Amino acid sequence: MEPWFAHAKLINSLEPEIAFLLWDEFHPAPGHRPEPLALPEFPRASRLLARTSEAIGHEAELAAYYGRVATLAQQHALKLHQVRQYFWMDLRLDNEEADVHLSFPWYDTFAAMDYFLAAVAGNDQGMVYDDQDQGWAVEVWACNGALYIRESNPDSDDEPGQAVALPRAGLQARIAPLRERTAKLVACLAKELGPDVWLGGEVQPAGTLDLR
């Protein structure tokens, strides 16, 4: 057992969710005025976030939004690496009642997020996940039916971060439908638009969309 296990906050669950980050303006290049970008109209709790649970059933609207992004990028002769931020996604694990909010600021594609989700949803014991980047780290341990998750800043001794302990089965049950509906949404978007940018891939020519 790790020393920090003893100080982990005991909670009953975490709600995992993935959202598509939305923009209401398209910024062509420095020195150019931004252009309005119409947002999808389906109901959302947050104006600039489309959670997977909200987007299911509205795939065509979300695809139309990304189609507008692609059209503007083409009009300004921008390549994928110049507009990739418009396709970013966001993974969160929250427990509002316990005021626990775990974030993954360096993960912006479903491929990166799914490595974490698959590890937590599996049955391995001991340390099942460990990753870090600038100013952020996350580690997950599985022991006797419990998960211990710690998010911290490895570059600072002044930021203790947060650590939680919770039953593994409950989070596993929530992760399964999240992975399923996210994969469905990404597949629908890729079918409509061609590039599989949400999986972290490169753009492939398909239809009229080509940002290579």
C-alpha positions in Angstrom: 0.0 0.0 0.0 1.1 3.5 -0.8 1.4 6.0 2.1 -1.2 8.3 0.6 -3.9 5.6 0.7 -4.4 6.5 4.4 -5.3 10.1 3.5 -7.5 9.3 0.5 -11.0 10.7 0.8 -13.6 8.0 1.0 -16.4 8.4 -1.5 -19.2 6.2 -2.8 -18.8 6.8 -6.5 -17.5 8.9 -9.4 -19.4 9.9 -12.5 -17.2 9.7 -15.6 -18.1 11.8 -18.6 -16.5 12.9 -21.9 -17.5 16.1 -23.6 -16.8 17.6 -27.0 -15.3 21.1 -26.5 -17.3 23.7 -28.6 -16.2 27.1 -29.9 -18.6 30.0 -30.8 -15.9 31.7 -32.8 -13.4 30.6 -35.4 -10.0 32.3 -35.3 -8.3 32.1 -38.7 -4.9 33.4 -37.9 -3.2 36.2 -35.8 -4.2 39.5 -37.1 -7.5 38.3 -38.6 -10.8 39.0 -37.0 -12.6 35.9 -35.6 -15.7 34.6 -37.5 -18.9 33.5 -35.7 -19.3 29.8 -35.4 -22.9 28.6 -34.9 -23.2 26.1 -32.1 -25.4 22.9 -32.1 -28.9 23.6 -30.8 -29.6 20.5 -28.8 -30.0 21.0 -25.1 -26.8 21.1 -23.0 -26.0 21.9 -19.4 -23.0 24.0 -20.5 -23.0 26.2 -23.6 -19.5 25.3 -24.8 -19.6 21.6 -23.9 -21.5 18.8 -25.5 -21.4 15.8 -23.2 -21.7 12.4 -24.7 -24.9 11.8 -22.7 -26.3 15.0 -24.3 -25.0 14.4 -27.9 -26.5 10.9 -28.3 -29.3 11.2 -30.8 -28.0 14.5 -32.1 -25.1 13.1 -34.1 -26.2 15.0 -37.3 -26.2 18.3 -35.5 -22.8 17.8 -34.0 -21.4 16.6 -37.4 -22.9 19.8 -39.0 -21.0 21.9 -36.4 -17.7 20.2 -37.2 -18.5 20.5 -40.9 -18.6 24.3 -40.4 -15.3 24.2 -38.7 -13.8 22.2 -41.6 -15.3 24.6 -44.2 -13.8 27.6 -42.4 -10.4 25.9 -42.1 -10.4 25.1 -45.8 -11.4 28.7 -46.7 -8.4 30.0 -44.8 -6.1 27.3 -46.2 -5.4 25.9 -42.6 -4.0 22.5 -42.0 -5.1 20.1 -39.3 -2.4 20.9 -36.8 -3.6 24.6 -37.0 -7.2 23.8 -36.1 -6.9 20.6 -34.0 -8.1 22.5 -30.9 -11.6 22.7 -32.4 -11.8 18.9 -32.2 -10.6 18.5 -28.6 -12.5 16.5 -26.1 -12.5 16.6 -22.3 -12.6 13.8 -19.7 -13.8 14.3 -16.2 -14.6 12.2 -13.1 -16.9 14.0 -10.7 -18.7 13.6 -7.4 -20.6 16.8 -6.9 -21.9 15.8 -3.4 -18.3 15.1 -2.2 -16.9 18.1 -4.1 -14.5 15.8 -6.0 -13.5 16.8 -9.5 -10.7 14.9 -11.3 -9.6 16.3 -14.6 -7.2 15.2 -17.4 -6.0 18.4 -19.0 -3.5 16.7 -21.3 -5.9 14.3 -22.8 -7.8 15.8 -25.8 -8.7 12.7 -27.9 -10.8 9.7 -27.2 -7.8 7.4 -27.9 -5.9 9.0 -25.0 -8.8 8.9 -22.6 -9.7 5.3 -23.5 -6.4 4.0 -22.3 -7.3 5.3 -18.8 -10.9 4.1 -19.0 -9.9 0.6 -20.1 -7.3 0.3 -17.3 -9.8 1.2 -14.7 -12.5 -1.0 -16.2 -10.2 -4.0 -16.2 -9.4 -6.5 -13.5 -5.7 -6.0 -12.9 -4.5 -5.4 -9.3 -1.9 -3.1 -7.9 -1.0 0.0 -9.9 -3.3 -0.1 -12.9 -2.5 3.3 -14.4 0.2 6.0 -14.1 0.7 9.0 -16.2 2.0 12.6 -16.0 2.8 15.6 -18.0 3.7 19.3 -17.3 2.2 20.2 -13.9 -0.1 17.1 -13.7 0.0 13.5 -12.7 -2.6 10.8 -12.1 -2.1 7.3 -10.6 -4.7 4.6 -10.0 -4.3 1.5 -7.7 -6.7 -1.4 -7.4 -6.8 -3.3 -4.1 -9.4 -5.6 -2.6 -12.3 -4.3 -4.7 -11.4 -0.6 -4.1 -9.8 2.0 -6.3 -7.4 4.6 -5.1 -7.0 7.5 -7.4 -4.6 10.4 -6.9 -4.3 13.5 -9.1 -1.4 15.8 -8.3 1.1 18.3 -9.5 4.5 16.6 -9.6 6.3 19.9 -10.1 5.1 21.5 -7.0 5.4 20.7 -3.3 2.9 23.4 -2.4 0.0 21.7 -4.2 -1.1 18.5 -2.4 -3.5 17.5 -5.1 -6.4 15.2 -4.2 -6.7 11.5 -3.5 -9.9 9.4 -3.3 -10.9 5.9 -2.5 -14.1 4.3 -3.8 -15.6 0.9 -4.8 -14.2 -0.3 -8.1 -17.4 -2.0 -9.3 -19.5 1.1 -9.3 -17.1 3.1 -11.5 -16.6 0.1 -13.8 -20.3 -0.1 -14.3 -20.4 3.6 -15.3 -17.4 3.4 -17.6 -18.8 0.7 -19.8 -21.8 2.8 -21.2 -19.5 5.9 -21.4 -17.0 4.0 -23.7 -19.8 2.6 -25.7 -21.7 5.8 -26.4 -18.4 7.8 -27.0 -17.2 5.2 -29.5 -20.6 5.4 -31.3 -20.5 9.2 -31.5 -16.9 9.2 -32.8 -17.8 6.6 -35.4 -20.7 8.6 -36.6 -18.7 11.8 -36.8 -15.9 10.1 -38.7 -18.4 8.5 -41.1 -19.9 11.9 -41.8 -16.7 13.9 -42.0 -14.0 11.5 -43.0 -11.1 12.3 -40.6 -10.9 10.3 -37.4 -9.4 13.3 -35.5 -11.3 12.4 -32.3 -9.2 9.2 -32.0 -6.0 11.1 -32.4 -5.5 10.0 -36.0 -4.5 12.0 -39.0 -6.9 13.3 -41.5 -7.7 11.0 -44.5 -9.4 12.2 -47.6 -13.1 11.5 -47.6 -15.9 13.3 -49.4 -15.2 17.0 -49.6 -13.2 17.2 -46.4 -9.5 17.2 -46.6 -7.3 19.2 -44.1 -4.1 17.3 -44.7 
